[in-house]
Amino acid sequence: MSAPPRGMPIGRRLASTAKEVSRAFGEALAAADGSEHVWLILLALKTRETANQRALAAAVGIQGATLTHHLNAMEEGGLVTRRRDPQNRRIHVVELTADGEAAFHRMRAAAVEFDKRLRGDLSDAELERVAAVLDQLRANVARD
């Protein structure tokens, strides 16, 4: 029989840390007039130029209905446009507007600055070790 682990369980520590980092990142994006969902959608659009809603939902990792909700707000805010694909009228193509492009650059600056803050004074070796440990934790619980 092995001894019980000392200290806070690693899963609890990881969840608590992820929650705090997510909160702080959300605040950084909010200061740039954004949110994490808007940032992820803009980032996906920026790296693909145009995308249909199904591909966009998969890239962002959210359900289609949730994406539609966000796109409705983003379209109303002038960040994106949606139009029917001429080759397949069932597909909506989503594109950045000039305001969406500006929002992307604002949020990108906030994300880069946040990443610098998060890294703090960790060395490259420490950051590589953190990445390796996180990858191992994910692998430990991954579904077959």
DSSP file with accessible surface (Angstrom, degrees, kcal/mol):
  #  RESIDUE AA STRUCTURE BP1 BP2  ACC     N-H-->O    O-->H-N    N-H-->O    O-->H-N    TCO  KAPPA ALPHA  PHI   PSI    X-CA   Y-CA   Z-CA
    1    1 A M              0   0  242      0, 0.0     2,-0.2     0, 0.0     0, 0.0   0.000 360.0 360.0 360.0 125.7    0.0    0.0    0.0
    2    2 A S        -     0   0  108      1,-0.1     0, 0.0     3,-0.0     0, 0.0  -0.512 360.0-100.1 -86.4 156.1    1.5    3.3   -1.0
    3    3 A A        -     0   0   85     -2,-0.2    -1,-0.1     1,-0.1     3,-0.1  -0.398  44.4-100.8 -70.9 147.1    1.4    6.4    1.1
    4    4 A P        -     0   0  107      0, 0.0    -1,-0.1     0, 0.0     0, 0.0  -0.349  48.3 -91.2 -65.8 151.2   -1.2    9.0    0.2
    5    5 A P        -     0   0  116      0, 0.0     2,-0.3     0, 0.0    -3,-0.0  -0.312  40.9-124.5 -62.0 146.7    0.1   12.0   -1.9
    6    6 A R        +     0   0  238     -3,-0.1    -3,-0.0     2,-0.1     2,-0.0  -0.698  68.2   3.7 -91.3 146.6    1.2   15.0    0.1
    7    7 A G  S    S-     0   0   65     -2,-0.3     3,-0.1     2,-0.0     0, 0.0  -0.165 112.5 -14.9  80.0-172.3   -0.3   18.4   -0.4
    8    8 A M  S    S-     0   0   90      1,-0.1    -2,-0.1     2,-0.1     5,-0.1  -0.390  81.6 -99.3 -65.2 136.6   -3.1   19.4   -2.8
    9    9 A P     >  -     0   0   85      0, 0.0     4,-2.4     0, 0.0     3,-0.3  -0.309  30.6-123.7 -56.3 141.5   -4.0   16.8   -5.4
   10   10 A I  H  > S+     0   0  106      1,-0.2     4,-2.9     2,-0.2     5,-0.2   0.860 110.0  54.7 -60.5 -36.7   -2.3   17.7   -8.7
   11   11 A G  H  > S+     0   0   46      2,-0.2     4,-2.6     1,-0.2    -1,-0.2   0.912 109.7  46.8 -63.8 -40.2   -5.6   17.7  -10.6
   12   12 A R  H  > S+     0   0  144     -3,-0.3     4,-2.6     2,-0.2    -2,-0.2   0.916 113.1  48.9 -67.3 -42.1   -7.1   20.2   -8.1
   13   13 A R  H  X S+     0   0  132     -4,-2.4     4,-2.5     2,-0.2    -2,-0.2   0.928 113.2  47.8 -63.3 -43.1   -3.9   22.4   -8.3
   14   14 A L  H  X S+     0   0   72     -4,-2.9     4,-3.0    -5,-0.2     5,-0.2   0.934 112.8  47.9 -63.9 -45.3   -4.0   22.3  -12.1
   15   15 A A  H  X S+     0   0   51     -4,-2.6     4,-2.4     2,-0.2    -2,-0.2   0.918 113.3  48.1 -62.9 -42.6   -7.8   23.1  -12.2
   16   16 A S  H  X S+     0   0   50     -4,-2.6     4,-2.1     2,-0.2    -1,-0.2   0.920 113.8  46.7 -64.8 -42.7   -7.3   26.0   -9.8
   17   17 A T  H  X S+     0   0   75     -4,-2.5     4,-2.8    -5,-0.2     5,-0.3   0.931 111.8  50.5 -65.0 -44.9   -4.4   27.4  -11.7
   18   18 A A  H  X S+     0   0   56     -4,-3.0     4,-2.7     1,-0.2     5,-0.2   0.910 110.1  50.9 -60.8 -40.2   -6.2   27.1  -15.1
   19   19 A K  H  X S+     0   0  164     -4,-2.4     4,-2.3    -5,-0.2    -1,-0.2   0.927 112.7  45.1 -64.2 -44.0   -9.2   28.9  -13.6
   20   20 A E  H  X S+     0   0   99     -4,-2.1     4,-2.5     2,-0.2    -2,-0.2   0.914 114.4  47.9 -68.3 -41.4   -7.1   31.8  -12.3
   21   21 A V  H  X S+     0   0   48     -4,-2.8     4,-2.7     2,-0.2     5,-0.2   0.930 112.4  49.9 -65.2 -42.5   -5.1   32.1  -15.6
   22   22 A S  H  X S+     0   0   55     -4,-2.7     4,-2.6    -5,-0.3    -2,-0.2   0.912 110.5  50.2 -61.9 -42.3   -8.3   32.0  -17.6
   23   23 A R  H  X S+     0   0   99     -4,-2.3     4,-2.1    -5,-0.2    -2,-0.2   0.948 112.7  46.0 -60.9 -47.2   -9.8   34.7  -15.4
   24   24 A A  H  X S+     0   0    6     -4,-2.5     4,-2.1     1,-0.2    -2,-0.2   0.892 112.6  50.2 -65.3 -38.6   -6.7   36.9  -15.8
   25   25 A F  H  X S+     0   0   33     -4,-2.7     4,-2.6     2,-0.2     5,-0.2   0.921 108.6  52.9 -65.9 -41.1   -6.6   36.3  -19.6
   26   26 A G  H  X S+     0   0   27     -4,-2.6     4,-2.6     1,-0.2    -2,-0.2   0.904 108.9  49.8 -59.3 -40.7  -10.3   37.2  -19.8
   27   27 A E  H  X S+     0   0  110     -4,-2.1     4,-2.0     2,-0.2    -1,-0.2   0.902 109.4  51.5 -65.3 -40.0   -9.6   40.5  -18.0
   28   28 A A  H  X S+     0   0   23     -4,-2.1     4,-0.6     1,-0.2    -2,-0.2   0.913 113.4  44.4 -63.8 -41.6   -6.7   41.3  -20.3
   29   29 A L  H ><>S+     0   0    0     -4,-2.6     5,-2.0     1,-0.2     3,-0.9   0.888 109.8  55.4 -69.9 -37.7   -8.9   40.7  -23.4
   30   30 A A  H ><5S+     0   0   57     -4,-2.6     3,-2.0     1,-0.3    -2,-0.2   0.879 101.5  57.9 -62.2 -36.6  -11.7   42.7  -21.8
   31   31 A A  H 3<5S+     0   0   89     -4,-2.0    -1,-0.3     1,-0.3    -2,-0.2   0.745 106.7  49.6 -64.3 -22.4   -9.4   45.6  -21.4
   32   32 A A  T <<5S-     0   0   14     -3,-0.9    -1,-0.3    -4,-0.6    -2,-0.2   0.038 127.9-102.4-100.2  21.8   -8.9   45.4  -25.2
   33   33 A D  T < 5S+     0   0  129     -3,-2.0    -3,-0.2     1,-0.2     2,-0.2   0.877  89.1  99.8  60.0  42.3  -12.7   45.3  -25.7
   34   34 A G      < -     0   0   18     -5,-2.0     2,-0.3    -8,-0.2    -1,-0.2  -0.736  56.8-142.5-139.5-172.5  -12.7   41.6  -26.3
   35   35 A S     >  -     0   0   46     -2,-0.2     4,-2.9    -3,-0.1     5,-0.2  -0.939  37.2-101.1-148.8 167.8  -13.4   38.2  -24.8
   36   36 A E  H  > S+     0   0   77     -2,-0.3     4,-2.8     1,-0.2     5,-0.2   0.919 121.1  48.8 -63.0 -42.3  -11.8   34.7  -25.1
   37   37 A H  H  > S+     0   0   77      2,-0.2     4,-2.3     1,-0.2    -1,-0.2   0.936 113.4  46.3 -64.0 -44.5  -14.5   33.5  -27.5
   38   38 A V  H  > S+     0   0   22      1,-0.2     4,-3.0     2,-0.2     5,-0.2   0.934 112.9  51.1 -62.8 -42.9  -14.2   36.5  -29.7
   39   39 A W  H  X S+     0   0   24     -4,-2.9     4,-2.9     1,-0.2     5,-0.2   0.940 110.6  47.8 -59.4 -47.3  -10.4   36.3  -29.7
   40   40 A L  H  X S+     0   0   56     -4,-2.8     4,-2.3     2,-0.2    -1,-0.2   0.895 113.6  47.6 -63.6 -38.4  -10.5   32.6  -30.7
   41   41 A I  H  X S+     0   0    0     -4,-2.3     4,-2.7    -5,-0.2     5,-0.2   0.944 113.7  46.6 -67.6 -46.5  -13.0   33.3  -33.5
   42   42 A L  H  X S+     0   0    0     -4,-3.0     4,-2.9     2,-0.2    -2,-0.2   0.920 112.7  51.0 -61.4 -41.8  -11.0   36.2  -34.8
   43   43 A L  H  X S+     0   0   62     -4,-2.9     4,-2.1    -5,-0.2    -1,-0.2   0.929 111.0  47.6 -61.9 -44.5   -7.7   34.2  -34.6
   44   44 A A  H  X S+     0   0    8     -4,-2.3     4,-0.9    -5,-0.2    -1,-0.2   0.917 114.5  46.5 -63.8 -42.2   -9.3   31.3  -36.5
   45   45 A L  H  X S+     0   0    0     -4,-2.7     4,-1.8     1,-0.2     3,-0.5   0.901 110.6  53.0 -66.3 -39.9  -10.6   33.7  -39.2
   46   46 A K  H  < S+     0   0   55     -4,-2.9    -1,-0.2     1,-0.2    -2,-0.2   0.878 110.9  45.9 -65.1 -36.2   -7.3   35.6  -39.4
   47   47 A T  H  < S+     0   0   96     -4,-2.1    -1,-0.2    -5,-0.2    -2,-0.2   0.643 124.1  34.1 -82.4 -12.8   -5.4   32.4  -40.0
   48   48 A R  H  < S-     0   0  118     -4,-0.9     2,-3.0    -3,-0.5    -2,-0.2   0.431  87.2-148.3-116.3  -7.4   -7.9   31.1  -42.6
   49   49 A E  S  < S+     0   0  133     -4,-1.8    47,-0.5    -5,-0.1     2,-0.3  -0.297  81.7  18.2  66.5 -64.5   -9.0   34.4  -44.2
   50   50 A T  E    S+A   95   0A  65     -2,-3.0     2,-0.3    45,-0.1    45,-0.2  -0.968  73.6 174.0-129.9 153.5  -12.5   33.0  -44.8
   51   51 A A  E     -A   94   0A   9     43,-1.4    43,-3.2    -2,-0.3     2,-0.2  -0.989  30.0-119.8-154.2 147.7  -14.2   30.0  -43.2
   52   52 A N  E  >  -A   93   0A  52     -2,-0.3     4,-2.5    41,-0.2    41,-0.2  -0.521  38.6-108.5 -83.6 161.9  -17.5   28.3  -43.2
   53   53 A Q  H  > S+     0   0   32     39,-1.4     4,-2.7     1,-0.2     5,-0.2   0.865 116.4  53.5 -62.7 -35.7  -19.3   28.1  -39.9
   54   54 A R  H  > S+     0   0  215      2,-0.2     4,-2.0     1,-0.2    -1,-0.2   0.948 112.4  43.6 -64.5 -46.4  -18.8   24.3  -39.5
   55   55 A A  H  > S+     0   0   43      1,-0.2     4,-2.4     2,-0.2    -2,-0.2   0.889 113.9  52.3 -64.9 -37.9  -15.0   24.6  -40.0
   56   56 A L  H  X S+     0   0    0     -4,-2.5     4,-2.3     2,-0.2     5,-0.3   0.924 107.5  50.7 -65.2 -43.8  -14.8   27.6  -37.8
   57   57 A A  H  X>S+     0   0    9     -4,-2.7     4,-2.0     1,-0.2     5,-1.9   0.921 112.1  48.1 -60.2 -42.9  -16.7   25.9  -34.9
   58   58 A A  H  <5S+     0   0   81     -4,-2.0    -1,-0.2     1,-0.2    -2,-0.2   0.913 111.3  49.9 -64.7 -41.8  -14.2   22.9  -35.2
   59   59 A A  H  <5S+     0   0   43     -4,-2.4    -1,-0.2     1,-0.2    -2,-0.2   0.873 116.7  41.0 -65.2 -36.2  -11.2   25.3  -35.2
   60   60 A V  H  <5S-     0   0   21     -4,-2.3    -1,-0.2    -5,-0.2    -2,-0.2   0.735 108.7-124.8 -85.6 -23.2  -12.4   27.1  -32.1
   61   61 A G  T  <5 +     0   0   65     -4,-2.0     2,-0.3     1,-0.3    -3,-0.2   0.842  67.7 116.6  83.4  33.8  -13.6   24.0  -30.3
   62   62 A I      < -     0   0   30     -5,-1.9    -1,-0.3    -6,-0.2    -2,-0.1  -0.884  68.7 -93.4-128.5 164.1  -17.2   25.0  -29.7
   63   63 A Q     >  -     0   0  149     -2,-0.3     4,-2.5     1,-0.1     5,-0.2  -0.365  36.5-113.0 -73.5 155.2  -20.6   23.7  -30.8
   64   64 A G  H  > S+     0   0   39      1,-0.2     4,-2.7     2,-0.2     5,-0.2   0.880 115.8  51.9 -56.6 -41.7  -22.3   25.2  -33.9
   65   65 A A  H  > S+     0   0   80      2,-0.2     4,-2.0     1,-0.2    -1,-0.2   0.902 110.7  48.3 -65.8 -38.5  -25.1   26.8  -31.9
   66   66 A T  H  > S+     0   0   60      2,-0.2     4,-2.1     1,-0.2    -2,-0.2   0.919 111.3  50.3 -66.4 -42.0  -22.7   28.5  -29.5
   67   67 A L  H  X S+     0   0    0     -4,-2.5     4,-3.3     1,-0.2     5,-0.2   0.929 107.8  53.6 -61.1 -43.9  -20.7   29.7  -32.5
   68   68 A T  H  X S+     0   0   49     -4,-2.7     4,-2.6     1,-0.2    -1,-0.2   0.913 106.9  52.3 -57.8 -43.0  -23.8   31.1  -34.1
   69   69 A H  H  X S+     0   0  126     -4,-2.0     4,-1.7     1,-0.2    -1,-0.2   0.938 113.5  43.2 -57.6 -48.1  -24.6   33.0  -30.9
   70   70 A H  H  X S+     0   0   34     -4,-2.1     4,-2.7     1,-0.2    -2,-0.2   0.906 113.3  51.4 -66.9 -41.9  -21.1   34.6  -30.9
   71   71 A L  H  X S+     0   0    0     -4,-3.3     4,-3.0     2,-0.2     5,-0.2   0.874 105.5  56.2 -64.4 -36.9  -21.2   35.3  -34.6
   72   72 A N  H  X S+     0   0   63     -4,-2.6     4,-2.5    -5,-0.2    -1,-0.2   0.949 111.9  42.5 -57.8 -47.6  -24.6   37.0  -34.3
   73   73 A A  H  X S+     0   0   57     -4,-1.7     4,-2.0     1,-0.2    -2,-0.2   0.903 115.1  49.8 -66.4 -40.0  -23.1   39.4  -31.7
   74   74 A M  H  <>S+     0   0    6     -4,-2.7     5,-2.8     2,-0.2     6,-0.8   0.877 111.3  48.9 -67.9 -36.6  -19.9   39.9  -33.7
   75   75 A E  H ><5S+     0   0   75     -4,-3.0     3,-1.5     4,-0.2    -2,-0.2   0.929 110.8  49.9 -68.1 -42.6  -21.9   40.6  -36.9
   76   76 A E  H 3<5S+     0   0  171     -4,-2.5    -2,-0.2     1,-0.3    -1,-0.2   0.854 110.0  52.6 -62.1 -33.1  -24.0   43.1  -35.0
   77   77 A G  T 3<5S-     0   0   53     -4,-2.0    -1,-0.3    -5,-0.2    -2,-0.2   0.435 117.5-115.0 -82.3  -1.7  -20.8   44.7  -33.7
   78   78 A G  T < 5S+     0   0   26     -3,-1.5    22,-0.5     2,-0.2    21,-0.4   0.635  83.9 117.0  80.6  16.1  -19.4   45.0  -37.2
   79   79 A L  S   <S+     0   0   30     -5,-2.8    18,-2.1    20,-0.2     2,-0.3   0.784  77.2  16.1 -86.9 -29.5  -16.6   42.6  -36.7
   80   80 A V  E     -B   96   0A   2     -6,-0.8     2,-0.3    16,-0.3    16,-0.2  -0.934  60.4-146.8-138.4 161.8  -17.6   39.9  -39.2
   81   81 A T  E     -B   95   0A  59     14,-2.4    14,-2.4    -2,-0.3     2,-0.4  -0.931  11.6-155.1-123.4 153.4  -19.9   39.4  -42.2
   82   82 A R  E     +B   94   0A  42     -2,-0.3     2,-0.3    12,-0.2    12,-0.2  -0.989  17.8 166.6-127.6 139.9  -21.6   36.2  -43.2
   83   83 A R  E     -B   93   0A 104     10,-1.9    10,-3.6    -2,-0.4     2,-0.2  -0.973  40.0 -94.8-145.9 158.8  -22.8   35.3  -46.7
   84   84 A R  E     -B   92   0A 107     -2,-0.3     8,-0.2     8,-0.2     5,-0.2  -0.513  41.1-113.4 -73.4 141.6  -24.0   32.2  -48.4
   85   85 A D  E >   -B   88   0A  36      6,-2.7     3,-0.7     3,-0.7     6,-0.2  -0.626  19.9-142.3 -73.2 124.3  -21.4   30.2  -50.3
   86   86 A P  T 3  S+     0   0   84      0, 0.0     3,-0.3     0, 0.0    -1,-0.1   0.829 100.7  49.8 -62.0 -27.5  -22.3   30.5  -54.0
   87   87 A Q  T 3  S+     0   0  166      1,-0.3     2,-0.3     2,-0.0    -2,-0.0   0.729 127.9  20.1 -80.8 -24.4  -21.3   26.9  -54.6
   88   88 A N  E X   - B   0  85A  48     -3,-0.7     3,-2.3     3,-0.2    -3,-0.7  -0.748  66.1-164.8-148.0  97.8  -23.3   25.5  -51.7
   89   89 A R  E 3  S+     0   0A 159      1,-0.3    -1,-0.1    -3,-0.3    -2,-0.0   0.616  86.2  67.8 -63.7 -12.9  -26.1   27.8  -50.4
   90   90 A R  E 3  S+     0   0A 203     -6,-0.1     2,-0.4    -5,-0.1    -1,-0.3   0.663  89.4  79.8 -78.6 -14.7  -26.4   25.8  -47.2
   91   91 A I  E <   -     0   0A  48     -3,-2.3    -6,-2.7    -6,-0.2     2,-0.5  -0.797  68.7-149.4-100.5 132.9  -23.0   27.0  -46.1
   92   92 A H  E     - B   0  84A  61     -2,-0.4   -39,-1.4    -8,-0.2     2,-0.5  -0.872  10.1-149.2 -96.8 130.2  -22.3   30.4  -44.5
   93   93 A V  E     -AB  52  83A  12    -10,-3.6   -10,-1.9    -2,-0.5     2,-0.4  -0.850  10.9-153.1 -97.7 132.5  -18.9   31.9  -45.2
   94   94 A V  E     +AB  51  82A   0    -43,-3.2   -43,-1.4    -2,-0.5     2,-0.3  -0.903  16.4 178.0-110.6 132.4  -17.6   34.2  -42.4
   95   95 A E  E     -AB  50  81A  53    -14,-2.4   -14,-2.4    -2,-0.4     2,-0.2  -0.975  29.4-111.2-134.7 149.1  -15.2   37.0  -43.1
   96   96 A L  E     - B   0  80A  35    -47,-0.5   -16,-0.3    -2,-0.3     2,-0.2  -0.510  27.6-148.1 -72.7 144.2  -13.5   39.7  -41.0
   97   97 A T     >  -     0   0   35    -18,-2.1     4,-2.5    -2,-0.2     5,-0.2  -0.471  36.7 -94.5 -96.2 178.4  -14.5   43.3  -41.6
   98   98 A A  H  > S+     0   0   84      1,-0.2     4,-2.3     2,-0.2     5,-0.2   0.910 130.8  49.7 -60.9 -40.6  -12.1   46.3  -41.2
   99   99 A D  H  > S+     0   0  102    -21,-0.4     4,-2.5     2,-0.2    -1,-0.2   0.877 109.4  51.8 -65.7 -36.6  -13.4   46.7  -37.6
  100  100 A G  H  > S+     0   0    0    -22,-0.5     4,-2.5   -21,-0.2    -2,-0.2   0.894 108.1  51.6 -64.4 -39.6  -12.8   42.9  -37.1
  101  101 A E  H  X S+     0   0   57     -4,-2.5     4,-2.1     2,-0.2    -2,-0.2   0.925 110.9  47.6 -62.0 -45.0   -9.3   43.3  -38.3
  102  102 A A  H  X S+     0   0   46     -4,-2.3     4,-2.3     1,-0.2    -2,-0.2   0.912 111.5  50.5 -63.6 -42.1   -8.7   46.2  -35.9
  103  103 A A  H  X S+     0   0    0     -4,-2.5     4,-2.8     1,-0.2     5,-0.3   0.901 107.5  54.6 -62.5 -40.6  -10.2   44.2  -33.0
  104  104 A F  H  X S+     0   0   12     -4,-2.5     4,-2.8     1,-0.2    -2,-0.2   0.942 109.4  46.6 -57.3 -47.9   -7.9   41.3  -33.9
  105  105 A H  H  X S+     0   0   96     -4,-2.1     4,-2.1     2,-0.2    -2,-0.2   0.890 112.3  50.2 -66.4 -37.0   -4.8   43.5  -33.7
  106  106 A R  H  X S+     0   0  104     -4,-2.3     4,-1.9     2,-0.2    -1,-0.2   0.943 115.5  42.3 -62.8 -48.0   -6.0   45.0  -30.3
  107  107 A M  H  X S+     0   0    0     -4,-2.8     4,-2.8     2,-0.2    -2,-0.2   0.849 110.5  56.6 -70.7 -33.0   -6.6   41.6  -28.8
  108  108 A R  H  X S+     0   0  132     -4,-2.8     4,-2.8    -5,-0.3     5,-0.2   0.937 107.2  49.1 -62.3 -44.0   -3.4   40.1  -30.3
  109  109 A A  H  X S+     0   0   61     -4,-2.1     4,-2.4     1,-0.2    -2,-0.2   0.923 112.7  48.1 -60.8 -42.0   -1.4   42.8  -28.5
  110  110 A A  H  X S+     0   0   18     -4,-1.9     4,-2.5     2,-0.2    -2,-0.2   0.907 112.2  49.2 -65.1 -40.4   -3.3   42.0  -25.3
  111  111 A A  H  X S+     0   0   17     -4,-2.8     4,-2.5     2,-0.2    -2,-0.2   0.910 111.7  48.4 -66.4 -41.2   -2.7   38.3  -25.7
  112  112 A V  H  X S+     0   0   58     -4,-2.8     4,-2.1     2,-0.2    -2,-0.2   0.933 113.2  47.5 -64.6 -44.9    1.1   38.8  -26.4
  113  113 A E  H  X S+     0   0  117     -4,-2.4     4,-2.2    -5,-0.2    -2,-0.2   0.907 111.8  50.7 -63.3 -41.2    1.4   41.1  -23.4
  114  114 A F  H  X S+     0   0   19     -4,-2.5     4,-3.0     1,-0.2    -1,-0.2   0.917 107.5  53.3 -63.1 -41.7   -0.5   38.6  -21.2
  115  115 A D  H  X S+     0   0   66     -4,-2.5     4,-2.6     1,-0.2    -1,-0.2   0.908 108.3  50.3 -61.4 -40.0    1.8   35.7  -22.4
  116  116 A K  H  X S+     0   0  126     -4,-2.1     4,-1.7     1,-0.2    -1,-0.2   0.925 112.4  47.6 -61.7 -43.6    4.8   37.8  -21.4
  117  117 A R  H  < S+     0   0  161     -4,-2.2    -2,-0.2     2,-0.2    -1,-0.2   0.920 112.0  49.4 -63.0 -44.1    3.3   38.4  -18.0
  118  118 A L  H  < S+     0   0   88     -4,-3.0    -2,-0.2     1,-0.2    -1,-0.2   0.914 110.6  49.4 -64.2 -41.6    2.4   34.7  -17.6
  119  119 A R  H >< S+     0   0  111     -4,-2.6     3,-2.5    -5,-0.2    -1,-0.2   0.823  83.9 163.9 -67.3 -30.5    5.9   33.6  -18.5
  120  120 A G  T 3<  -     0   0   55     -4,-1.7    -1,-0.2     1,-0.3    -2,-0.1  -0.178  69.7 -24.6  51.8-129.8    7.3   36.1  -16.0
  121  121 A D  T 3  S+     0   0  158     -3,-0.1    -1,-0.3    -4,-0.1     2,-0.2   0.111  95.5 136.6-104.5  23.5   11.0   35.2  -15.3
  122  122 A L    <   -     0   0   70     -3,-2.5     2,-0.1     1,-0.1    -3,-0.0  -0.464  52.9-125.0 -68.7 139.0   10.7   31.5  -16.1
  123  123 A S     >  -     0   0   52     -2,-0.2     4,-2.6     1,-0.1     5,-0.2  -0.324  22.9-106.7 -77.0 166.2   13.7   30.3  -18.2
  124  124 A D  H  > S+     0   0  120      1,-0.2     4,-2.5     2,-0.2     5,-0.2   0.903 123.0  52.5 -59.0 -40.3   13.3   28.6  -21.5
  125  125 A A  H  > S+     0   0   67      2,-0.2     4,-2.1     1,-0.2    -1,-0.2   0.909 109.5  48.4 -63.7 -41.5   14.3   25.3  -19.8
  126  126 A E  H  > S+     0   0   95      2,-0.2     4,-2.6     1,-0.2    -2,-0.2   0.917 111.3  50.1 -65.6 -41.3   11.6   25.8  -17.2
  127  127 A L  H  X S+     0   0   35     -4,-2.6     4,-2.5     1,-0.2    -2,-0.2   0.899 110.1  50.3 -64.2 -40.1    9.0   26.6  -19.8
  128  128 A E  H  X S+     0   0  142     -4,-2.5     4,-2.4    -5,-0.2    -1,-0.2   0.904 111.2  49.2 -62.7 -39.7    9.9   23.5  -21.8
  129  129 A R  H  X S+     0   0  167     -4,-2.1     4,-2.6     2,-0.2    -2,-0.2   0.912 110.1  50.5 -67.0 -42.8    9.6   21.4  -18.6
  130  130 A V  H  X S+     0   0   71     -4,-2.6     4,-2.8     2,-0.2     5,-0.2   0.944 111.6  48.5 -59.0 -46.3    6.2   23.0  -17.8
  131  131 A A  H  X S+     0   0   44     -4,-2.5     4,-2.6     1,-0.2    -2,-0.2   0.919 111.8  49.4 -60.9 -42.1    5.0   22.2  -21.3
  132  132 A A  H  X S+     0   0   45     -4,-2.4     4,-2.3     2,-0.2    -1,-0.2   0.910 111.8  47.9 -65.0 -41.9    6.3   18.6  -21.0
  133  133 A V  H  X S+     0   0   57     -4,-2.6     4,-2.8     2,-0.2    -2,-0.2   0.932 112.3  48.9 -65.4 -44.7    4.5   18.1  -17.7
  134  134 A L  H  X S+     0   0   72     -4,-2.8     4,-2.4     1,-0.2    -2,-0.2   0.922 111.4  50.1 -61.3 -42.3    1.3   19.5  -19.0
  135  135 A D  H  X S+     0   0   84     -4,-2.6     4,-2.5    -5,-0.2    -1,-0.2   0.909 111.5  48.9 -61.5 -40.8    1.5   17.2  -22.1
  136  136 A Q  H  X S+     0   0  109     -4,-2.3     4,-2.5     2,-0.2    -2,-0.2   0.913 109.3  51.5 -67.3 -40.8    2.1   14.2  -19.8
  137  137 A L  H  X S+     0   0   43     -4,-2.8     4,-1.0     2,-0.2    -1,-0.2   0.918 111.2  48.2 -60.6 -43.4   -0.8   15.1  -17.6
  138  138 A R  H >X S+     0   0  159     -4,-2.4     4,-0.9     1,-0.2     3,-0.8   0.929 112.1  49.3 -61.9 -44.5   -3.1   15.3  -20.6
  139  139 A A  H >< S+     0   0   61     -4,-2.5     3,-0.5     1,-0.2    -2,-0.2   0.869 103.8  61.1 -63.0 -35.7   -1.7   12.0  -21.9
  140  140 A N  H 3< S+     0   0  105     -4,-2.5    -1,-0.2     1,-0.2    -2,-0.2   0.786 116.8  29.9 -62.7 -28.3   -2.3   10.4  -18.5
  141  141 A V  H << S+     0   0  119     -4,-1.0    -1,-0.2    -3,-0.8    -2,-0.2   0.393  90.0 126.8-112.6   2.6   -6.0   11.0  -18.8
  142  142 A A    <<  -     0   0   59     -4,-0.9     2,-0.2    -3,-0.5    -3,-0.0  -0.282  63.2-114.0 -63.0 144.3   -6.5   10.9  -22.5
  143  143 A R              0   0  239      1,-0.1    -1,-0.1     0, 0.0    -2,-0.1  -0.544 360.0 360.0 -74.9 145.6   -9.2    8.6  -23.8
  144  144 A D              0   0  211     -2,-0.2    -1,-0.1     0, 0.0     0, 0.0  -0.344 360.0 360.0 -69.8 360.0   -8.0    5.6  -25.9
